[in-house]
């Protein structure tokens, strides 16, 4: 490996020789002195070189510095290089109070001297050049936050004896609905891309795995172009046995989020404040819970009429109920519970005394839905009846229904969109900003 | 939640009231006493019930026990139930030296009284009923081991400042070769399923992410039916900047494996010995490294002629070289290095002085290849030349080549098949045994 000091570690070092490596962010090529701002994955540092423009009698020994000077003059933005030089702390240097005087410089890969995007570029243009867009410190931080967040969730799961599963993304039939389904030729037959790990998470319950989790891609042939939809997304899923109701699932869910937010605040709180101007709050438990019918009344009382024929909320309704919860409880999260059976899938368990309602919830964070959870119907006869009730043919669900025929404990779980959590946590306008490479109806590149 | 004691925790408890929940493994319905072996995700316990077959004057108060007796007589294998009763340690009980005398019993979900698979069933038949097959303690252990192994890798990565990425599985073009590529209709165009995250891992290097990892599905339309191929598999990937050669990648790779094996041995070593009869060894570093040409000579000297026209190894050659390494170095792993350019992809970097060889390796574990790694060619002009050399049109690779045009540090990485590692670690005959739901040319269900 190139023995280099990460730039974030320079400030704690004493003055002396160092090697750093990264890419050129800016070059100021002044007559007598040249400055490079060099960035690596941890920060930026100013490099300085006293320019030697020609060899004269007075500086006949400066051939090396002349060569370095000429190299710097020709450096394009984005070129990767490693340099060895003298670190010097100097309060007058704006960038971190230090600079490195270049001794030797090695160009690892030249960039072409063209910058296809600027800070003014549209989101779509930035997506075209995502690998350059990701060089921005904000973007780098987003994916460090993602890493920390996911690791905190997984650590919670592992410490609580969950099993990690990798469910197949190639299926013989739909996992959710026939709409929004990607189909592909699969040898002599057809296959479909999993819209969620739903059926396979539930299979783990019949398999006696008890508690399982998965973070993996899911696919929806969703033609919409909103700021929160994509055709491929990272789904955070958990499913647990022996629940009494969706309350047990919500309890798990909020504990997980607390673990995730705590880790992110601890590791990146200062950087989030600096780069995003956000003082990240770790939510308190329990999160407020409001039955959907009550939430709709609250929204109506605030003067907003939900323009939907079915029993569901709409995005503005979700913003309104979030605003209410924030005013009333000072909380960024709210579980909307007990959705109507008419707008929930057949596998959601219905209320014992009132089959028009389900043991389910949506989790709303800062006005946007990030997750759906529920207790599942595990009684085979009721499950078949509910499938029929939704106009489905039990014959098409045979492989799934078998899980229940051979015994399954009561269970429940949730699926959560990773990008939505990050988008809302960092107050971004679109999941495109927090997705490594966004996929939409017209976007398959890069 | 059903408040239950996990069965593994019973032995440490004092005699007294407990609730346990799980599924019925066996019932012995004797005239005077009934025994159930109940299993949960952590173990099995014997439940006992003094049978009451009818109410007489002498046991007029035993109506409840009569009901329990009749329920037990009707219990099918696989039925999930929770029971509350009295725990009693008793050395005479073979199964763990304890039993629970049933007080009350609640059936959560009855199973149908049919057992489609037995311990004699073929692998293919067991795959048909995978959710029942997974109830075996060996299978449960496999996925606990998987969980521990992956968490140890991720913990290593996180502690070493790697960034976790989720690269898209939907692509506009092939990531490896046009062969073995799944194609799907994607709105107005076609998309392809990623055969590996190769291009996108490299993109992170140009994005200045430094070090990244991903564990995610990859897809190959591979028509073969061997014990180590599947159409969908979990790929363990890492990619790092500023490598000097593939040696830096191998160093990372072996450290990761040591971290993974250490965690598995610590947490599951005893269970692996008990259920698989294996004394798991944590490999020592460095793993032996043998250039491929030398390895082929060694294999030839052992009397095996590799029946291939190209420069590659074959599976028997890999077994032979592994046997040699085991005899000579007592090691289960070996890096075969410096593969010929003719059998490596265009993006592997070639030797500085000898372009017929690459800075690449395969990692062989107990006779089977589990991984390929390499330093990548990061110099755009050389990269284009190498693509042409492989008969590829640089025009088709434009989005990928752009990563290099705008600067990229020297880098390298590897991809490793998770199921292969587990298969070899646990001496299983097929990756089907260690894959949650196997996918092959004729297998999309369940």
Interface residues (C-beta under 8 A of the other chain):
Chain A: X1 X2 X4 X6 X21 X22 X23 X24 X39 X40 X41 X42 X76 X78 X79 X80 X82 X108 X109 X110 X111 X112 X129 X130 X131 X132 X134 X135 X139 X140 X143 X144 X146 X147 X148 X150 X151 X154 X155 X158 X161 X162 X163 X164 X165 X166 X167 X168 X169 X170 X171 X172 X182 X183 X184 X185 X186 X187 X189 X191 X193 X200 X203 X204 X206 X207 X208 X209 X210 X211 X216 X217 X219 X221 X223 X231 X232 X234 X241 X242 X243 X244 X248 X378 X379 X380 X399 X400 X402 X403 X404 X405 X406 X407 X408 X409 X410 X418 X435 X436 X437 X439 X441 X442 X444 X445 X446
Chain B: X1 X2 X4 X6 X21 X22 X23 X24 X39 X40 X41 X42 X76 X78 X79 X80 X82 X108 X109 X110 X111 X112 X129 X130 X131 X132 X134 X135 X139 X140 X143 X144 X146 X147 X148 X150 X151 X154 X155 X158 X161 X162 X163 X164 X165 X166 X167 X168 X169 X170 X171 X172 X182 X183 X184 X185 X186 X187 X189 X191 X193 X200 X203 X204 X206 X207 X208 X209 X210 X211 X216 X217 X219 X221 X223 X231 X232 X234 X240 X241 X242 X243 X244 X248 X378 X379 X380 X399 X400 X402 X403 X404 X405 X406 X407 X408 X409 X410 X418 X435 X436 X437 X439 X441 X442 X444 X445 X446
